[in-house]
Amino acid sequence: LRIKMKPKKWIKIWIIIIIFFLTLIPATNFIINPYDIYKTHAFNFPKTSAYQKLREIEPIRIAQVKPSSIILGTSRPKHGLDANHKYFKKPSYNLAIPSGTIYENKRLLKLSIEQENLKYVLLGLDYLMFSTKDKEGSEIENNNNLMKYIFSIDALKDSLKTILGIGESTVLDNGNAIPLAKVKDYKETFKSVEKNYYKKNSKNYTYTNTGKSSIQDFEDLLEIAYKNNINMDIIFNPSHIRLWESLDYFIGLDTWYKWKKDIVLTVEKVAKKYNKKPFRVVDFAVYHEITNEKIPTDSAKMKFYFESSHYTPELGNIVLDRLMSESEYKDFGVEITSKNIDAHIEKQKSLRDKFINTQEYRREVFGD
């Protein structure tokens, strides 16, 4: 039996359906709030979808938070440094982004300063920030368009993922990130990371796709900070010493040491230009019992590392405590200047053989 409907009834039904979906999409995106940009906490789901959208949404978040202190860098400080630590003046926010280049961090610093409350910055440096693809076309811009995400189908998909807990990391309201996946086999996870980690990085810290100097972007970042009277600490992130063997295999440790020295010299050069005291530079990428934490062969959990690249908040707290001279690990982390950088590099070179057997490592990871 067929029921015939008049055209007007069909039109009414379609109007009702359209209104329903036009209401459902914004209501869902607002209530679930997958990127934590709306002032609603009806359902306090962990923000598992925000991590992949950080380049878009962080400019919105810093405009809302108007932080006095920020963390800049890559996913290493994003996961490892706690913006709630007493080292930071509040309000504080972890503005580091996964695979962030020094150019992108320069943009984020500019946007943070525009909020007219920023005073303190902790910049965590990694070699890859200076040697991967240039991201001048990055989505990082002065984005305050909250309505853009209300009617977004992509945001709706992310709302569903948020409900289901699907994602790489959970992003907290202070910008800290917590990885969702648990490490089941540290040995294989370490090897997997190290096998190709620096394979596509340049050897002279220029961007691989444009050939532009990343050091120039670093100079620009420093100039922005000095011009705006920002207090900045700069650290070299404490990855596991195995990762430096991967760097040596693909790029060469001499390149890495030269990069560290050039960072120090650039900081002092720009400080002199503005008649300012150079920002403190502290090297935590050193050979130490902490950075040489033993990889468990059983189900035991590592204390300081998720894998060879990313360190845990427990190690991050040691770093922050050391910056405040309050850690029991008084020999971890070395403040470096143009006066001691050469001696520091030579000491690191001499410590390498005491901590790791390069030939054995290369056989294990690269089959050499």
DRENTOR-524257 format. One record per residue (C-alpha): residue in one letter; x, y negated, z negated; residue number from 1. Coordinates in nm, 4 decimals. Each point is the difference from the previous one (the first is absolute). Last residue first. Layout:
DRENTOR-524257
resn->a&east->X&north->Y&up->Z&resi->NUM
...
end
This chain:
DRENTOR-524257
resn->d&east->7.5263&north->0.2410&up->-1.0606&resi->368
resn->g&east->-0.3470&north->0.1419&up->-0.0713&resi->367
resn->f&east->-0.1436&north->-0.3480&up->-0.0463&resi->366
resn->v&east->-0.1391&north->0.0218&up->-0.3536&resi->365
resn->e&east->0.1862&north->0.2827&up->-0.1740&resi->364
resn->r&east->0.3155&north->-0.0062&up->0.2105&resi->363
resn->r&east->0.0141&north->-0.3770&up->-0.0292&resi->362
resn->y&east->-0.0312&north->0.0156&up->-0.3796&resi->361
resn->e&east->0.2777&north->0.2587&up->-0.0343&resi->360
resn->q&east->0.2301&north->-0.2143&up->0.2095&resi->359
resn->t&east->-0.0848&north->-0.3126&up->-0.1981&resi->358
resn->n&east->0.0570&north->0.1514&up->-0.3445&resi->357
resn->i&east->-0.1720&north->-0.2380&up->-0.2403&resi->356
resn->f&east->0.0580&north->-0.1822&up->-0.3274&resi->355
resn->k&east->0.3748&north->-0.0066&up->-0.0522&resi->354
resn->d&east->0.0635&north->-0.0443&up->0.3735&resi->353
resn->r&east->-0.2126&north->-0.3167&up->0.0029&resi->352
resn->l&east->0.1605&north->-0.1628&up->-0.3035&resi->351
resn->s&east->0.3054&north->-0.1260&up->0.1903&resi->350
resn->k&east->-0.2125&north->-0.1668&up->0.2662&resi->349
resn->q&east->-0.2165&north->-0.1603&up->-0.2673&resi->348
resn->k&east->0.3115&north->-0.1395&up->-0.1687&resi->347
resn->e&east->0.1240&north->-0.1415&up->0.3285&resi->346
resn->i&east->-0.3347&north->-0.1706&up->0.0566&resi->345
resn->h&east->0.0060&north->-0.1578&up->-0.3470&resi->344
resn->a&east->0.3563&north->-0.1232&up->0.0476&resi->343
resn->d&east->-0.1024&north->-0.1678&up->0.3266&resi->342
resn->i&east->-0.3168&north->-0.1472&up->-0.1540&resi->341
resn->n&east->0.1710&north->-0.1455&up->-0.3077&resi->340
resn->k&east->0.0621&north->-0.3654&up->0.0830&resi->339
resn->s&east->-0.2584&north->-0.0335&up->0.2773&resi->338
resn->t&east->-0.2621&north->0.0950&up->-0.2573&resi->337
resn->i&east->-0.1463&north->0.3237&up->-0.1316&resi->336
resn->e&east->-0.2037&north->0.0834&up->-0.3092&resi->335
resn->v&east->0.0407&north->0.3734&up->-0.0503&resi->334
resn->g&east->-0.2832&north->0.2390&up->-0.0811&resi->333
resn->f&east->0.0151&north->0.2836&up->-0.2519&resi->332
resn->d&east->0.2800&north->-0.0297&up->-0.2570&resi->331
resn->k&east->-0.2268&north->-0.1373&up->-0.2744&resi->330
resn->y&east->-0.2441&north->0.2873&up->0.0282&resi->329
resn->e&east->-0.1591&north->-0.0690&up->-0.3414&resi->328
resn->s&east->-0.1964&north->-0.2764&up->0.1702&resi->327
resn->e&east->-0.0759&north->-0.3485&up->-0.1336&resi->326
resn->s&east->0.2262&north->-0.2218&up->0.2085&resi->325
resn->m&east->-0.3092&north->-0.1555&up->0.1657&resi->324
resn->l&east->0.1109&north->0.1155&up->0.3452&resi->323
resn->r&east->0.0822&north->0.3319&up->-0.1667&resi->322
resn->d&east->-0.3578&north->0.0285&up->-0.1277&resi->321
resn->l&east->-0.1270&north->-0.0581&up->0.3549&resi->320
resn->v&east->0.2243&north->0.2724&up->0.1414&resi->319
resn->i&east->-0.0896&north->0.2395&up->-0.2840&resi->318
resn->n&east->-0.3682&north->-0.0726&up->0.0665&resi->317
resn->g&east->0.0491&north->0.0873&up->0.3668&resi->316
resn->l&east->0.1548&north->0.3309&up->-0.1038&resi->315
resn->e&east->-0.3188&north->0.0872&up->-0.1888&resi->314
resn->p&east->-0.2053&north->-0.1555&up->0.2820&resi->313
resn->t&east->0.1347&north->0.2773&up->0.2264&resi->312
resn->y&east->0.2581&north->-0.0348&up->0.2753&resi->311
resn->h&east->-0.0622&north->0.0367&up->0.3720&resi->310
resn->s&east->0.2676&north->0.0971&up->0.2546&resi->309
resn->s&east->0.1348&north->0.3333&up->-0.1235&resi->308
resn->e&east->-0.3399&north->0.1378&up->-0.0993&resi->307
resn->f&east->-0.2568&north->-0.0883&up->-0.2694&resi->306
resn->y&east->0.2959&north->-0.0976&up->-0.2184&resi->305
resn->f&east->0.0859&north->-0.0955&up->-0.3598&resi->304
resn->k&east->-0.1364&north->0.2694&up->-0.2270&resi->303
resn->m&east->-0.0204&north->0.2931&up->0.2374&resi->302
resn->k&east->-0.2780&north->0.2480&up->-0.0754&resi->301
resn->a&east->0.0826&north->0.3620&up->-0.0814&resi->300
resn->s&east->-0.1525&north->0.2623&up->0.2312&resi->299
resn->d&east->0.3317&north->0.1805&up->0.0556&resi->298
resn->t&east->0.3146&north->-0.0866&up->0.1922&resi->297
resn->p&east->0.0145&north->-0.3492&up->-0.1485&resi->296
resn->i&east->0.1991&north->-0.2707&up->0.1820&resi->295
resn->k&east->0.2601&north->-0.1411&up->-0.2365&resi->294
resn->e&east->-0.0075&north->-0.3758&up->-0.0536&resi->293
resn->n&east->0.2950&north->-0.1591&up->0.1804&resi->292
resn->t&east->-0.1462&north->-0.3498&up->-0.0015&resi->291
resn->i&east->-0.0309&north->0.0243&up->-0.3797&resi->290
resn->e&east->0.3432&north->0.1536&up->-0.0604&resi->289
resn->h&east->0.1491&north->-0.2896&up->0.1953&resi->288
resn->y&east->0.1336&north->-0.0792&up->0.3450&resi->287
resn->v&east->-0.1474&north->-0.3386&up->0.0832&resi->286
resn->a&east->-0.3012&north->-0.1341&up->0.1853&resi->285
resn->f&east->-0.0891&north->-0.2058&up->-0.3083&resi->284
resn->d&east->0.1983&north->-0.2988&up->0.1261&resi->283
resn->v&east->-0.0977&north->-0.3272&up->-0.1643&resi->282
resn->v&east->-0.0058&north->-0.3337&up->0.1839&resi->281
resn->r&east->-0.0787&north->-0.3088&up->-0.2098&resi->280
resn->f&east->-0.1051&north->-0.2988&up->0.2072&resi->279
resn->p&east->0.2791&north->-0.2449&up->0.0646&resi->278
resn->k&east->-0.0080&north->-0.3226&up->-0.2064&resi->277
resn->k&east->-0.1180&north->-0.2814&up->0.2217&resi->276
resn->n&east->0.1710&north->-0.2747&up->0.2019&resi->275
resn->y&east->-0.2339&north->0.0644&up->0.2919&resi->274
resn->k&east->0.2752&north->0.1025&up->0.2430&resi->273
resn->k&east->0.1881&north->0.1670&up->-0.2853&resi->272
resn->a&east->-0.2989&north->0.2240&up->-0.0723&resi->271
resn->v&east->-0.0202&north->0.0897&up->0.3708&resi->270
resn->k&east->0.3639&north->0.1125&up->0.0065&resi->269
resn->e&east->-0.0244&north->0.1827&up->-0.3335&resi->268
resn->v&east->-0.2988&north->0.2066&up->0.1097&resi->267
resn->t&east->0.1620&north->0.0668&up->0.3384&resi->266
resn->l&east->0.3225&north->0.1215&up->-0.1636&resi->265
resn->v&east->-0.1895&north->0.2431&up->-0.2234&resi->264
resn->i&east->-0.2092&north->0.1369&up->0.2866&resi->263
resn->d&east->0.3096&north->0.0251&up->0.2201&resi->262
resn->k&east->0.1698&north->0.2116&up->-0.2659&resi->261
resn->k&east->-0.2939&north->0.2380&up->-0.0186&resi->260
resn->w&east->-0.0077&north->0.0245&up->0.3805&resi->259
resn->k&east->0.3733&north->0.0743&up->0.0111&resi->258
resn->y&east->-0.0582&north->0.2862&up->-0.2460&resi->257
resn->w&east->-0.2763&north->0.1423&up->0.2184&resi->256
resn->t&east->0.2059&north->-0.0276&up->0.3174&resi->255
resn->d&east->0.2907&north->0.1726&up->-0.1770&resi->254
resn->l&east->-0.2471&north->0.2700&up->-0.1067&resi->253
resn->g&east->-0.0468&north->0.1123&up->0.3593&resi->252
resn->i&east->-0.3132&north->-0.0197&up->0.2152&resi->251
resn->f&east->-0.1480&north->0.3456&up->0.0604&resi->250
resn->y&east->0.1978&north->0.2266&up->-0.2338&resi->249
resn->d&east->0.0859&north->-0.2772&up->-0.2466&resi->248
resn->l&east->-0.3669&north->-0.0918&up->-0.0367&resi->247
resn->s&east->-0.0853&north->0.3648&up->-0.0649&resi->246
resn->e&east->0.2744&north->0.0086&up->-0.2619&resi->245
resn->w&east->-0.1515&north->-0.3149&up->-0.1465&resi->244
resn->l&east->-0.3293&north->0.1855&up->-0.0347&resi->243
resn->r&east->0.1699&north->0.2654&up->-0.2126&resi->242
resn->i&east->0.1010&north->-0.2703&up->-0.2499&resi->241
resn->h&east->-0.3663&north->-0.0370&up->-0.1045&resi->240
resn->s&east->-0.1470&north->-0.3424&up->0.0687&resi->239
resn->p&east->0.0722&north->-0.2786&up->-0.2479&resi->238
resn->n&east->-0.1190&north->-0.3141&up->0.1865&resi->237
resn->f&east->0.2554&north->-0.2751&up->0.0617&resi->236
resn->i&east->-0.1195&north->-0.2878&up->-0.2148&resi->235
resn->i&east->-0.0606&north->-0.3697&up->0.0514&resi->234
resn->d&east->-0.1188&north->-0.2259&up->-0.2821&resi->233
resn->m&east->-0.1752&north->-0.3208&up->0.0974&resi->232
resn->n&east->-0.1059&north->-0.3216&up->-0.1712&resi->231
resn->i&east->-0.1886&north->-0.2125&up->0.2533&resi->230
resn->n&east->0.0794&north->-0.3688&up->0.0236&resi->229
resn->n&east->-0.1942&north->-0.0473&up->0.3264&resi->228
resn->k&east->0.3009&north->-0.0891&up->0.2141&resi->227
resn->y&east->0.2036&north->0.2813&up->-0.1571&resi->226
resn->a&east->-0.2664&north->0.2614&up->0.0754&resi->225
resn->i&east->-0.0618&north->-0.1134&up->0.3581&resi->224
resn->e&east->0.3760&north->-0.0119&up->0.0579&resi->223
resn->l&east->0.0381&north->0.3535&up->-0.1318&resi->222
resn->l&east->-0.2704&north->0.1313&up->0.2334&resi->221
resn->d&east->0.1581&north->-0.1808&up->0.2960&resi->220
resn->e&east->0.3384&north->0.1532&up->-0.0819&resi->219
resn->f&east->-0.1642&north->0.3438&up->-0.0127&resi->218
resn->d&east->-0.1643&north->-0.0657&up->0.3362&resi->217
resn->q&east->0.3454&north->-0.0888&up->0.1356&resi->216
resn->i&east->0.1372&north->0.3230&up->-0.1492&resi->215
resn->s&east->-0.2601&north->0.1843&up->0.2068&resi->214
resn->s&east->0.1800&north->-0.1086&up->0.3137&resi->213
resn->k&east->-0.2059&north->0.0567&up->0.3123&resi->212
resn->g&east->0.0697&north->0.3075&up->0.2138&resi->211
resn->t&east->-0.3658&north->0.0107&up->0.1000&resi->210
resn->n&east->-0.1053&north->0.3649&up->-0.0439&resi->209
resn->t&east->0.2662&north->0.1249&up->-0.2427&resi->208
resn->y&east->-0.0006&north->-0.3035&up->-0.2273&resi->207
resn->t&east->0.3572&north->-0.0909&up->-0.0885&resi->206
resn->y&east->0.1726&north->0.1456&up->-0.3012&resi->205
resn->n&east->0.3199&north->0.0975&up->0.1875&resi->204
resn->k&east->-0.0416&north->0.3764&up->0.0178&resi->203
resn->s&east->-0.3631&north->-0.0009&up->0.1113&resi->202
resn->n&east->-0.2517&north->0.2381&up->-0.1559&resi->201
resn->k&east->-0.1643&north->0.2781&up->0.2000&resi->200
resn->k&east->0.1667&north->0.3002&up->-0.1666&resi->199
resn->y&east->0.0020&north->-0.1552&up->-0.3468&resi->198
resn->y&east->-0.2594&north->0.2299&up->-0.1581&resi->197
resn->n&east->0.0248&north->0.2952&up->0.2402&resi->196
resn->k&east->0.1137&north->0.2926&up->-0.2156&resi->195
resn->e&east->-0.0099&north->-0.1884&up->-0.3283&resi->194
resn->v&east->-0.3754&north->0.0032&up->-0.0541&resi->193
resn->s&east->-0.0431&north->0.3684&up->0.0852&resi->192
resn->k&east->0.3013&north->0.0952&up->-0.2099&resi->191
resn->f&east->-0.1405&north->-0.1723&up->-0.3090&resi->190
resn->t&east->-0.3417&north->0.1585&up->0.0515&resi->189
resn->e&east->0.1574&north->0.3438&up->0.0456&resi->188
resn->k&east->0.1895&north->-0.0262&up->-0.3281&resi->187
resn->y&east->-0.2862&north->-0.1652&up->-0.1856&resi->186
resn->d&east->-0.2515&north->0.2751&up->0.0759&resi->185
resn->k&east->-0.3527&north->-0.0730&up->-0.1205&resi->184
resn->v&east->0.0110&north->-0.3812&up->-0.0063&resi->183
resn->k&east->-0.3452&north->-0.1348&up->-0.0848&resi->182
resn->a&east->-0.1797&north->-0.2030&up->0.2640&resi->181
resn->l&east->-0.1907&north->-0.3073&up->-0.1142&resi->180
resn->p&east->0.2870&north->-0.2459&up->-0.0246&resi->179
resn->i&east->-0.0617&north->-0.2876&up->-0.2452&resi->178
resn->a&east->0.0292&north->-0.3572&up->0.1276&resi->177
resn->n&east->0.0368&north->-0.3198&up->-0.2020&resi->176
resn->g&east->-0.1791&north->-0.3058&up->0.1406&resi->175
resn->n&east->-0.1345&north->-0.1270&up->-0.3332&resi->174
resn->d&east->-0.3509&north->0.1301&up->0.0828&resi->173
resn->l&east->0.1362&north->0.3484&up->0.0595&resi->172
resn->v&east->0.0707&north->0.1563&up->0.3405&resi->171
resn->t&east->-0.0492&north->0.3764&up->0.0240&resi->170
resn->s&east->0.2352&north->0.1743&up->0.2388&resi->169
resn->e&east->-0.0126&north->0.2113&up->0.3166&resi->168
resn->g&east->-0.3754&north->0.0147&up->0.0478&resi->167
resn->i&east->-0.3219&north->0.1942&up->-0.0516&resi->166
resn->g&east->-0.1744&north->-0.0351&up->-0.3366&resi->165
resn->l&east->-0.3415&north->0.1031&up->0.1401&resi->164
resn->i&east->-0.1653&north->-0.3275&up->-0.1036&resi->163
resn->t&east->0.3017&north->-0.1917&up->0.1295&resi->162
resn->k&east->-0.0112&north->0.1891&up->0.3288&resi->161
resn->l&east->-0.3672&north->-0.0994&up->0.0346&resi->160
resn->s&east->0.0871&north->-0.3639&up->-0.0696&resi->159
resn->d&east->0.2857&north->0.0285&up->0.2494&resi->158
resn->k&east->-0.2476&north->0.1083&up->0.2686&resi->157
resn->l&east->-0.2211&north->-0.2956&up->-0.0941&resi->156
resn->a&east->0.3036&north->-0.2301&up->0.0183&resi->155
resn->d&east->0.0655&north->0.1276&up->0.3515&resi->154
resn->i&east->-0.3677&north->-0.0632&up->0.0861&resi->153
resn->s&east->0.0468&north->-0.3602&up->-0.1144&resi->152
resn->f&east->-0.3074&north->-0.1959&up->-0.1097&resi->151
resn->i&east->0.1415&north->-0.1052&up->-0.3391&resi->150
resn->y&east->0.3643&north->0.0117&up->0.1111&resi->149
resn->k&east->0.0077&north->-0.3217&up->0.2034&resi->148
resn->m&east->-0.2172&north->-0.1690&up->-0.2631&resi->147
resn->l&east->0.3028&north->-0.0273&up->-0.2307&resi->146
resn->n&east->0.1846&north->-0.2217&up->0.2460&resi->145
resn->n&east->0.2836&north->-0.1405&up->-0.2107&resi->144
resn->n&east->0.2907&north->0.1146&up->0.2189&resi->143
resn->n&east->0.3013&north->-0.2279&up->0.0132&resi->142
resn->e&east->0.1984&north->0.2422&up->0.2106&resi->141
resn->i&east->0.1657&north->0.3373&up->-0.0325&resi->140
resn->e&east->-0.1382&north->0.2036&up->0.2902&resi->139
resn->s&east->0.3560&north->0.0532&up->0.1272&resi->138
resn->g&east->0.0994&north->-0.1267&up->0.3432&resi->137
resn->e&east->0.3328&north->-0.1178&up->-0.1372&resi->136
resn->k&east->0.0507&north->0.3613&up->-0.1121&resi->135
resn->d&east->0.3555&north->0.0594&up->0.1175&resi->134
resn->k&east->0.0605&north->0.3746&up->0.0116&resi->133
resn->t&east->0.2437&north->0.1520&up->-0.2496&resi->132
resn->s&east->0.3415&north->-0.1286&up->-0.1098&resi->131
resn->f&east->-0.0309&north->-0.2702&up->-0.2645&resi->130
resn->m&east->-0.2807&north->0.1415&up->-0.2126&resi->129
resn->l&east->0.1585&north->0.3447&up->0.0545&resi->128
resn->y&east->0.2979&north->-0.1024&up->-0.2115&resi->127
resn->d&east->-0.2181&north->-0.0328&up->-0.3092&resi->126
resn->l&east->-0.0440&north->-0.3072&up->-0.2172&resi->125
resn->g&east->-0.2277&north->-0.0521&up->-0.3000&resi->124
resn->l&east->-0.0866&north->-0.3688&up->-0.0370&resi->123
resn->l&east->-0.1233&north->-0.1122&up->-0.3421&resi->122
resn->v&east->-0.1634&north->-0.3400&up->0.0263&resi->121
resn->y&east->-0.0901&north->-0.2617&up->-0.2607&resi->120
resn->k&east->-0.1685&north->-0.3429&up->0.0170&resi->119
resn->l&east->-0.3144&north->0.0371&up->0.2115&resi->118
resn->n&east->-0.3009&north->-0.2114&up->-0.0941&resi->117
resn->e&east->-0.0660&north->-0.2153&up->0.3052&resi->116
resn->q&east->-0.1895&north->0.2685&up->0.2013&resi->115
resn->e&east->0.2107&north->-0.1133&up->0.2990&resi->114
resn->i&east->0.3041&north->0.1517&up->-0.1739&resi->113
resn->s&east->-0.1584&north->0.3448&up->0.0344&resi->112
resn->l&east->-0.0616&north->-0.0501&up->0.3726&resi->111
resn->k&east->0.3629&north->-0.0992&up->0.0547&resi->110
resn->l&east->0.1285&north->0.2984&up->-0.2008&resi->109
resn->l&east->-0.2232&north->0.2332&up->0.2011&resi->108
resn->r&east->0.1387&north->-0.1363&up->0.3260&resi->107
resn->k&east->0.3601&north->0.0485&up->-0.1193&resi->106
resn->n&east->-0.0918&north->0.3524&up->-0.1067&resi->105
resn->e&east->-0.1235&north->0.0644&up->0.3522&resi->104
resn->y&east->0.3283&north->-0.1221&up->0.1471&resi->103
resn->i&east->0.2015&north->0.2112&up->-0.2470&resi->102
resn->t&east->-0.1838&north->0.3008&up->0.1356&resi->101
resn->g&east->-0.2645&north->0.1869&up->-0.1984&resi->100
resn->s&east->-0.0029&north->0.3757&up->0.0472&resi->99
resn->p&east->-0.2805&north->0.0232&up->-0.2597&resi->98
resn->i&east->-0.0829&north->-0.3405&up->-0.1534&resi->97
resn->a&east->0.1276&north->-0.1758&up->-0.3129&resi->96
resn->l&east->-0.2446&north->-0.2553&up->-0.1418&resi->95
resn->n&east->-0.0129&north->0.1359&up->-0.3562&resi->94
resn->y&east->-0.1853&north->-0.2752&up->-0.1845&resi->93
resn->s&east->0.0525&north->-0.2026&up->-0.3141&resi->92
resn->p&east->-0.2264&north->-0.2354&up->-0.1930&resi->91
resn->k&east->0.2054&north->-0.0051&up->-0.2142&resi->90
resn->k&east->0.3745&north->-0.0448&up->-0.0348&resi->89
resn->f&east->0.1727&north->0.3260&up->0.0901&resi->88
resn->y&east->0.2653&north->0.1776&up->-0.2094&resi->87
resn->k&east->-0.2807&north->0.1064&up->-0.2364&resi->86
resn->h&east->-0.0973&north->0.2736&up->0.2450&resi->85
resn->n&east->-0.3493&north->-0.0401&up->0.1521&resi->84
resn->a&east->0.1397&north->-0.0233&up->0.3554&resi->83
resn->d&east->0.1337&north->0.3543&up->-0.0406&resi->82
resn->l&east->0.2844&north->0.0869&up->0.2361&resi->81
resn->g&east->0.0268&north->0.3474&up->0.1538&resi->80
resn->h&east->-0.2881&north->0.0451&up->0.2427&resi->79
resn->k&east->0.0048&north->-0.3393&up->0.1719&resi->78
resn->p&east->0.3703&north->-0.0295&up->-0.0932&resi->77
resn->r&east->0.0731&north->0.2930&up->0.2365&resi->76
resn->s&east->-0.2808&north->-0.0801&up->0.2443&resi->75
resn->t&east->0.2003&north->-0.2966&up->0.1271&resi->74
resn->g&east->0.0982&north->-0.3372&up->-0.1457&resi->73
resn->l&east->-0.1513&north->-0.2886&up->-0.1943&resi->72
resn->i&east->-0.1177&north->-0.0094&up->-0.3611&resi->71
resn->i&east->-0.1924&north->-0.3086&up->-0.1078&resi->70
resn->s&east->-0.0163&north->-0.2358&up->-0.2967&resi->69
resn->s&east->-0.2271&north->-0.3024&up->-0.0647&resi->68
resn->p&east->-0.2722&north->0.1635&up->0.2026&resi->67
resn->k&east->-0.2943&north->-0.1767&up->0.1629&resi->66
resn->v&east->-0.2159&north->0.3112&up->-0.0594&resi->65
resn->q&east->-0.2681&north->-0.0777&up->0.2592&resi->64
resn->a&east->0.2296&north->-0.1499&up->0.2647&resi->63
resn->i&east->0.2433&north->0.2837&up->-0.0767&resi->62
resn->r&east->-0.2735&north->0.2538&up->0.0710&resi->61
resn->i&east->-0.1079&north->-0.1506&up->0.3312&resi->60
resn->p&east->0.3595&north->-0.0128&up->0.1297&resi->59
resn->e&east->0.0360&north->0.3625&up->-0.1184&resi->58
resn->i&east->-0.2995&north->0.1121&up->0.2080&resi->57
resn->e&east->0.1315&north->0.0173&up->0.3527&resi->56
resn->r&east->0.3535&north->0.1287&up->-0.0536&resi->55
resn->l&east->-0.1325&north->0.2257&up->-0.2770&resi->54
resn->k&east->-0.2438&north->0.1879&up->0.2248&resi->53
resn->q&east->0.1547&north->0.3477&up->-0.0246&resi->52
resn->y&east->0.0261&north->-0.0260&up->-0.3795&resi->51
resn->a&east->-0.3596&north->-0.1224&up->-0.0435&resi->50
resn->s&east->-0.1649&north->0.3324&up->0.0811&resi->49
resn->t&east->0.0674&north->0.1747&up->-0.3334&resi->48
resn->k&east->-0.1406&north->-0.2815&up->-0.2125&resi->47
resn->p&east->-0.0989&north->0.2104&up->-0.3018&resi->46
resn->f&east->-0.3812&north->-0.0130&up->-0.0310&resi->45
resn->n&east->-0.1392&north->-0.2361&up->-0.2636&resi->44
resn->f&east->-0.3599&north->0.0175&up->0.1121&resi->43
resn->a&east->-0.1907&north->-0.3149&up->-0.0924&resi->42
resn->h&east->0.3301&north->-0.1849&up->-0.0144&resi->41
resn->t&east->-0.0739&north->-0.3117&up->0.2036&resi->40
resn->k&east->0.2051&north->-0.3112&up->0.0516&resi->39
resn->y&east->0.0900&north->0.0787&up->0.3588&resi->38
resn->i&east->0.3539&north->0.0499&up->0.1332&resi->37
resn->d&east->0.0733&north->0.3440&up->-0.1488&resi->36
resn->y&east->0.0714&north->0.1536&up->0.3431&resi->35
resn->p&east->-0.2651&north->0.2729&up->-0.0154&resi->34
resn->n&east->-0.2673&north->-0.2217&up->-0.1664&resi->33
resn->i&east->-0.2464&north->0.2877&up->-0.0547&resi->32
resn->i&east->-0.2780&north->-0.2514&up->-0.0722&resi->31
resn->f&east->0.0939&north->-0.2525&up->0.2690&resi->30
resn->n&east->0.0808&north->0.2515&up->0.2726&resi->29
resn->t&east->-0.3157&north->0.1997&up->-0.0735&resi->28
resn->a&east->-0.2262&north->-0.3062&up->-0.0092&resi->27
resn->p&east->0.1603&north->-0.1389&up->0.3162&resi->26
resn->i&east->-0.0576&north->0.3251&up->0.1921&resi->25
resn->l&east->-0.3428&north->0.0895&up->-0.1425&resi->24
resn->t&east->-0.1659&north->-0.3349&up->0.0749&resi->23
resn->l&east->0.0863&north->-0.0069&up->0.3695&resi->22
resn->f&east->-0.0786&north->0.3711&up->0.0026&resi->21
resn->f&east->-0.3486&north->-0.0490&up->-0.1434&resi->20
resn->i&east->-0.0651&north->-0.3091&up->0.2106&resi->19
resn->i&east->0.0838&north->0.1985&up->0.3136&resi->18
resn->i&east->-0.2232&north->0.2898&up->-0.1052&resi->17
resn->i&east->-0.2894&north->-0.2349&up->-0.0853&resi->16
resn->i&east->0.0387&north->-0.1805&up->0.3339&resi->15
resn->w&east->0.0079&north->0.3365&up->0.1781&resi->14
resn->i&east->-0.3222&north->0.1069&up->-0.1732&resi->13
resn->k&east->-0.1693&north->-0.3306&up->0.0808&resi->12
resn->i&east->0.0996&north->0.0276&up->0.3671&resi->11
resn->w&east->-0.1306&north->0.3537&up->0.0134&resi->10
resn->k&east->-0.3307&north->-0.1173&up->-0.1520&resi->9
resn->k&east->-0.0276&north->-0.2797&up->0.2563&resi->8
resn->p&east->0.0606&north->0.2472&up->0.2836&resi->7
resn->k&east->-0.3065&north->0.2023&up->-0.1080&resi->6
resn->m&east->0.0663&north->0.3409&up->-0.1332&resi->5
resn->k&east->-0.1164&north->0.3259&up->0.1518&resi->4
resn->i&east->-0.0080&north->0.3063&up->-0.2199&resi->3
resn->r&east->0.0719&north->0.3168&up->0.1879&resi->2
resn->l&east->-0.1492&north->0.3280&up->-0.1111&resi->1
end
